[in-house]
Amino acid sequence: MSTVFDINSLARENVRKLVPYMSARRLGGHGDIWLNANEYPIAPNFQLTENTLNRYPECQPATVIQRYADYADLQPEQILVSRGADESIELLIRVFCEPGRDAVLFCPPTYGMYSVSAETFGIEQKKIPAGIDWQPDIAAIKNNLDRVKLIYICSPNNPTGNLIDPAALHQILELTRNRAIVAIDEAYIEFCPQHATTHATTRWLQDYPHLVILRTLSKAFALAGLRCGFTLASADIIALMLKVITPYPLATPIADIAAQALTETGIQTMRNRVKEIVSNRAYLQQALSKLALVENVFPSETNYILVKFINAEFVFKTLWEQGIILRDQSKQPGLENCLRITIGSRNECEQLVSAISALSSQTQQIKETENP
Ligand SMILES: Cc1ncc(COP(=O)(O)O)c(C=O)c1O
């Protein structure tokens, strides 16, 4: 009998070694309260209006592109629509990075897909730890630009929740002029509307031809299940990305719903949703900061908060068993004992507070019995 051939031996070496991104769905769990994927807690209601499923869809559905261009106050040539912002993260690597020669740079703790996408394509990664208050360490970035073709900056940053200082963004854009692409990942930007108005990075596109902005309908638009994201950049960068994107990245029903979400009414609904989440966030931050098990509740400009606990593993596991699913961030550099908590409905926030509050009083009682 011939020996069994190991098909893995045919796979590219970096794919064999690759640890895939552990999305909230892959991590599983049995919950009633899902606070681990920064989703909106209630499903929005849409009806399909486009039934021509016998035909292939447009590669870049014109209505969706036009409506996003209006929303972002840009020209349609400056917009690309893709299967979530995640696809765009990967397209940028495919367009700009040569394996074995170029590198990408990002600043942990940050969103995990920059690393996974670079790893998949065998691109060197330069990880420059974030500095004070999780702002980019400009000096360290400056000293590590050799071979760097692409920089990902997440603002507001996932999982820490902070915006990146516009002055730091300008410094990075100046350092990289004529040598690298800077992709600012603004998946959560709608949750800080004031900032988005005063410092709108979209307006910087005219001064920085190497700037790329990533957006999504997954967060404030409450459409994570739709898988629809946007890239905003110069017409030249969009044209390059269109060379490598799949022929039909957006299914007809997705384009149909995305177009509806981007009408004036859709945008107003999104803005109302943001107000509700921001108010729930303030409630949750206040309530959690009073609890004995909580060491620190970090400020947030997003639909989640990062919380440092006395013992995060204990809180995470106990709540998991109770069907309240949070996201453990304690393995990320500098985030020991930190959990990331999505802002759910007010009722979900209240249930979470009472669950952690009950744990806090139990812990207090144990301590008192041990040290009367
Ligand atoms: C910072 C950041 N960028 C991008 C994404 C991916 O967005 P999409 O759902 O559009 O692929 C996420 C998803 O959680 C995210 O947190």
Ligand as a Chemical Component Dictionary entry (heavy atoms), coordinates in Angstrom:
data_LIG
# 
_chem_comp.id                   LIG 
_chem_comp.type                 NON-POLYMER 
_chem_comp.pdbx_formal_charge   0 
_chem_comp.three_letter_code    LIG 
# 
loop_
_chem_comp_atom.comp_id 
_chem_comp_atom.atom_id 
_chem_comp_atom.alt_atom_id 
_chem_comp_atom.type_symbol 
_chem_comp_atom.charge 
_chem_comp_atom.model_Cartn_x 
_chem_comp_atom.model_Cartn_y 
_chem_comp_atom.model_Cartn_z 
_chem_comp_atom.pdbx_ordinal 
LIG C1 C1 C 0 -11.056 48.046 12.562 1  
LIG C2 C2 C 0 -11.826 47.165 11.656 2  
LIG N1 N1 N 0 -11.592 47.238 10.346 3  
LIG C3 C3 C 0 -12.258 46.462 9.484  4  
LIG C4 C4 C 0 -13.198 45.564 9.928  5  
LIG C5 C5 C 0 -13.874 44.688 8.929  6  
LIG O1 O1 O 0 -15.034 45.281 8.475  7  
LIG P1 P1 P 0 -15.990 44.528 7.450  8  
LIG O2 O2 O 0 -17.074 43.897 8.267  9  
LIG O3 O3 O 0 -16.489 45.627 6.580  10 
LIG O4 O4 O 0 -15.158 43.533 6.706  11 
LIG C6 C6 C 0 -13.477 45.443 11.286 12 
LIG C7 C7 C 0 -14.448 44.473 11.764 13 
LIG O5 O5 O 0 -14.645 44.243 12.918 14 
LIG C8 C8 C 0 -12.759 46.269 12.175 15 
LIG O6 O6 O 0 -12.950 46.194 13.488 16 
# 
loop_
_chem_comp_bond.comp_id 
_chem_comp_bond.atom_id_1 
_chem_comp_bond.atom_id_2 
_chem_comp_bond.value_order 
_chem_comp_bond.pdbx_ordinal 
LIG C1 C2 SING 1  
LIG C2 N1 SING 2  
LIG C2 C8 DOUB 3  
LIG N1 C3 DOUB 4  
LIG C3 C4 SING 5  
LIG C4 C5 SING 6  
LIG C4 C6 DOUB 7  
LIG C5 O1 SING 8  
LIG O1 P1 SING 9  
LIG P1 O2 DOUB 10 
LIG P1 O3 SING 11 
LIG P1 O4 SING 12 
LIG C6 C7 SING 13 
LIG C6 C8 SING 14 
LIG C7 O5 DOUB 15 
LIG C8 O6 SING 16 
# 
